[in-house]
Amino acid sequence: MAKKEPGSYGAGSLTVLEGLDAVRKRPGMYIGTTDSQGLMHCLWEIIDNSVDEALAGACTHIVVTLHEDGSIEVADNGRGIPVDVEPKTKLTGVEVVLTKLHAGAKFGNSSYNAAGGLHGVGSSVVNALSSRMDVEVDRNGHTYHMAFHQGHPGVYTDEDPQRPSPDSPFKKTRKNRPTELEIIGKVPPKRTGTRIRYWADPEIFNDTAKFDYEQLIDRVRQTSFLVPGLKITVIDERIRETGDVDTDVFEETDVKQAQSDPVERIEAETEASENPAKIGLERANAEDAQEQAQDPQQAVAAIPVVQSADSGASVPGHRRVEEFCHTGGIVDFVDFLSHGEAVSTVWRISGQGTYHEETQAVDANGDLHAQKIVRTCDVDIAMRWTNGYDTVLKSFVNVVATPGGGMHVDGFLQGITKQIRKTVEDNARKLKVNLKDPKMKIERDDILAGLVAVVTVRIAEPQFQGQTKDVLGTAPVKPLVTRITDKQFAELITGAKRGYKEQSARVLEKIVGEMHARIQARKTKEVTRRKNALESASMPSKLSDCQPGNDDIAELFIVEGDSALGTAKAARNSAFQALLPIRGKILNVQKASLSQMLSNKECASIIQVIGAGSGASFDIESARYNKIVMMTDADVDGAHIRTLLLTLFYRYMRPLVEAGHVYAAVPPLHRIALAGARKGEYIYTYSDDELAGRLAQLDAEHIPYADDIQRYKGLGEMDANQLADTTMDPRTRLLRRIRMEDAEQANDIFSLLMGDEVPPRRQFIVDNAEDFDRSKIDT
């Protein structure tokens, strides 16, 4: 044979990958990555298959179990994977689904009208990328079992059948030989379902791949919103609950019920509620059920404790269990996603339309041919505006999340943008919009600020961009969603629909306010840097700025009142300390609209001087000062002013608070003048308790002091040296840094204390009147 020349290229250079070998060779094509994201994607593929059964009306309960050995099990009470022989391949339905790419019941219209897994590669890909996969199917009164190793069917010999392992000896089924399903038990004739347990292959996934429990819970909760009535239970055997819980709240019947098969339990609950006549059938099958219960391989992992997703309680020492079931659909979902004060209630848009699509259909001979069919698209949208500026927009196709959006989201945004612009133009005078000004035009970002929306569509055989299904690509969906949104949203935003007039007015006012904020932000960006700011005549004349060139250490003192300003000017170090006086209490921005805030002179001055913009356009890198210090009197009015300032910072300049750039000055309340040998020395105290303690200490040490102890009523009573030593000089002053450890909790507190609703605030005062801690205030 002739020697092969280096670099030669011929047919012998070609490699043909058959079956699932291509998946193992190029896993990124199917699951995106081989890190944590790909690991989670495998789980989504299995869960989505069970969810598709729920969408088809055949499944009411899904149980996801995280085993201690790292394997994951997904069980459902759907119809079960077909166990009969597929005519073309001569293989059982279980083997076809789990070993053949692009095989399944979702390529036609007979079994699934709306499904998420449409490429027919989900389960088979997970199988290929697993070191072991065990499948159990309940159908026809039997439980069928089949095992796989790296996608190949065969038989494992486990030392302990109750503790299967991917390291157990495995015998692969011979190539091109059908693998018969093993019948391992009996079940009641009416019981159906599928249980898939798999071990991710460490040869495929890298060392950084980790399972994210919180991501799983978020996904499961999300699915329970999108499929009303579907119960999903997550069992984590890796973590034991050890918190102290009053076990009396768990009735004996609950414990017994929790120890039963969760799929069997949910079937019994559902049938009892929907059709009481079926209860007799369950009792008639009691003997079969008892036989099935005696076989340990027939049951999904027993739940040792019932835990509600809302209760947060569990029996100590038991594995973690969370259960989700919602009946309100995406309206409840939007309510769950909403934070802050609501500008509107949850608005609902729903409808149905049809479109034509040309697709490839399989004929009786197994050949593909073009076929033009009519598709039906169900549209369901829920939305709400809040007083914040963050946007929460989630979209789904057949309950599969599309984080990249797609045609359904484009259609929704096009519909609401068109109607909002039209309504603003029709009400320009009322909304104080100058239509002659080309800058005063509503942009999409103005509409999205504070919007919480869930956009869902259900269609047969959607076209996704890639197996990861991040973007919907079915083009006819966009005009269909636009038409439905355009018609129904017009009635809501114009107030034509009964009960929406006041809400639509608030929504329009907010959107117009966002437009003004965006325009104002552009103006403030022109004066963000110190050089430009000093040369600009638009800076507030009352600003006493510091010298340029010290941006890294520059400090802005927001001073209460003009009297304190005079003392502060003499006390400051003008090289890096700037002063901005405010007159009394600024506008309560929690109650005011965005346009009212921007028109307020004090608020606008603060935003302009800091120079980083406001709201969604805030850029902390453009801030002209490293520290923002609120310097107010140490009394109730001063505390109120600080609260109003913090509300402004939190609502419109939140990154400043989150990054720890906002401070509160701590001026003293008292000055003790020492006498005798230490005459001319002073001791400052910051509370009445501290004053009493220091006086007692001086008396005990026999240090004389003047009886006339000065009590400062305000900053203006200090001279420059006193103010510098106690409040402004970095070497001797005391500052309080304002932090935002939990932004959402802080937002709730701000809304409670500074919002429009008086009864909750009154109740808060009543409830906390007895729990009073003087150390938490300044006096």
Salt bridges, closest charged atoms under 4 A:
GLU18 OE1 - LYS175 NZ 3.43
GLU45 OE2 - HIS41 NE2 3.00
GLU45 OE2 - LYS469 NZ 3.49
ASP48 OD2 - ARG219 NH2 3.20
ASP52 OD2 - LYS106 NZ 2.72
GLU53 OE2 - ARG79 NH2 2.88
GLU68 OE2 - ARG240 NH2 3.44
ASP69 OD2 - ARG197 NH2 3.12
GLU73 OE1 - HIS67 NE2 2.85
ASP134 OD2 - ARG132 NH2 2.97
GLU136 OE1 - ARG195 NE 3.06
ASP138 OD2 - ARG195 NH1 2.84
ASP158 OD1 - ARG132 NH1 2.92
GLU182 OE1 - HIS145 ND1 3.69
ASP201 OD2 - ARG24 NH2 2.96
GLU203 OE1 - ARG24 NH2 3.54
ASP218 OD1 - ARG221 NH1 3.27
ASP236 OD1 - ARG238 NE 2.88
ASP236 OD2 - ARG320 NH2 2.68
GLU237 OE1 - HIS67 ND1 3.07
GLU237 OE2 - ARG319 NH1 2.30
GLU252 OE2 - LYS256 NZ 3.55
ASP261 OD2 - ARG191 NH1 3.96
GLU264 OE1 - ARG191 NH2 3.26
GLU267 OE1 - ARG191 NE 3.94
GLU269 OE1 - LYS231 NZ 3.37
GLU269 OE2 - ARG265 NH1 3.78
GLU291 OE1 - LYS186 NZ 3.55
GLU323 OE1 - LYS231 NZ 3.82
ASP335 OD1 - ARG384 NH1 3.12
GLU357 OE1 - ARG375 NE 2.83
ASP380 OD1 - ARG348 NE 2.60
ASP390 OD2 - ARG654 NH1 3.81
ASP426 OD2 - LYS422 NZ 3.34
GLU443 OE2 - ARG518 NH1 3.41
GLU443 OE2 - ARG522 NH2 3.65
ASP446 OD2 - ARG518 NH2 2.70
GLU461 OE2 - ARG375 NH2 3.20
ASP486 OD1 - LYS418 NZ 3.84
GLU514 OE2 - LYS510 NZ 3.10
ASP545 OD1 - ARG530 NH1 2.95
ASP545 OD2 - ARG624 NH2 2.71
ASP551 OD2 - ARG529 NH2 3.23
ASP551 OD1 - ARG530 NE 3.21
GLU555 OE2 - ARG733 NH2 2.71
GLU602 OE1 - LYS542 NZ 3.11
ASP637 OD1 - LYS585 NZ 3.47
GLU681 OE1 - ARG678 NH2 3.07
ASP688 OD1 - HIS670 NE2 3.19
ASP688 OD2 - ARG774 NH2 3.90
ASP729 OD2 - ARG731 NH2 2.84
GLU744 OE2 - HIS339 NE2 3.77
ASP778 OD2 - ARG642 NH2 2.25
ASP778 OD1 - ARG736 NH1 2.79
